[in-house]
Amino acid sequence: MKRRETLGIDLTAIIDIVFILLIFFIVSSVFKKEELALVLDLPSSNAKSIEVKEDEIFIELNKDSLAIKGIKVSFDSLEDNLKEIKDIKQTIVLRIDEKVEYKNVIKVLDLLQKYDLNNLALITKKEK
């Protein structure tokens, strides 16, 4: 009498494929650090460094453009975005190109002051 052996599904290959896909997606994913939209040439400084947190709002300003939270906007749109900020203790991180006209910096600072957003951090590159 021949005994029949029960065949089972070999899961080893499936598990290997799942782990390879998992590793692929972890390695190839972009980890979100900052919402940045503009390429800026930041001024140098010897100021102390700070820790940038995820919940901070980034405002970027270069010679031709303005961006908030990684989205290019106009000064009018910036004001609309600032109106929506409920927590006046919210940290606003300013990244300003060193070639920006002073009057544009003042426009941004005036808008921040208008909505009592006074918790500011200015980002510079470290002086060598």
LINWOSUL-V58702 format. One record per residue. N is the residue number from 1. RES is the residue in one letter. D_FIRST is the distance of its C-alpha to the first C-alpha in Angstrom with 2 decimals. Layout:
n->[N N]
res->[RES RES]
d_first->[D_FIRST D_FIRST]
//
This chain:
n->[1 2 3 4 5 6 7 8 9 10 11 12 13 14 15 16 17 18 19 20 21 22 23 24 25 26 27 28 29 30 31 32 33 34 35 36 37 38 39 40 41 42 43 44 45 46 47 48 49 50 51 52 53 54 55 56 57 58 59 60 61 62 63 64 65 66 67 68 69 70 71 72 73 74 75 76 77 78 79 80 81 82 83 84 85 86 87 88 89 90 91 92 93 94 95 96 97 98 99 100 101 102 103 104 105 106 107 108 109 110 111 112 113 114 115 116 117 118 119 120 121 122 123 124 125 126 127 128]
res->[M K R R E T L G I D L T A I I D I V F I L L I F F I V S S V F K K E E L A L V L D L P S S N A K S I E V K E D E I F I E L N K D S L A I K G I K V S F D S L E D N L K E I K D I K Q T I V L R I D E K V E Y K N V I K V L D L L Q K Y D L N N L A L I T K K E K]
d_first->[0.00 3.80 6.40 9.56 12.73 15.77 18.63 22.07 25.48 27.16 30.64 32.15 33.72 35.13 36.65 38.19 39.76 41.15 42.76 44.20 45.72 47.10 48.70 50.09 51.78 53.18 54.66 55.99 57.48 61.21 62.20 65.19 68.09 71.22 72.15 74.42 75.71 78.67 79.10 81.92 84.03 84.57 87.64 87.33 88.02 87.91 87.06 84.40 80.87 79.16 75.59 74.73 72.65 70.49 72.63 75.82 77.45 78.21 81.30 81.80 85.05 85.95 88.92 87.65 84.91 83.97 80.49 79.15 75.54 74.64 76.17 79.38 82.07 85.82 88.23 88.28 84.49 84.60 86.93 84.57 81.69 83.87 84.87 81.22 80.91 81.20 81.16 84.40 83.02 80.38 80.64 81.71 80.95 83.41 82.60 85.81 86.41 89.41 91.10 91.17 94.62 95.85 96.64 92.96 91.98 94.67 93.34 89.90 91.44 93.72 90.81 88.95 92.08 92.63 89.35 89.86 86.98 88.51 85.50 85.43 83.85 85.04 82.55 83.92 82.53 83.04 86.10 85.45]
//
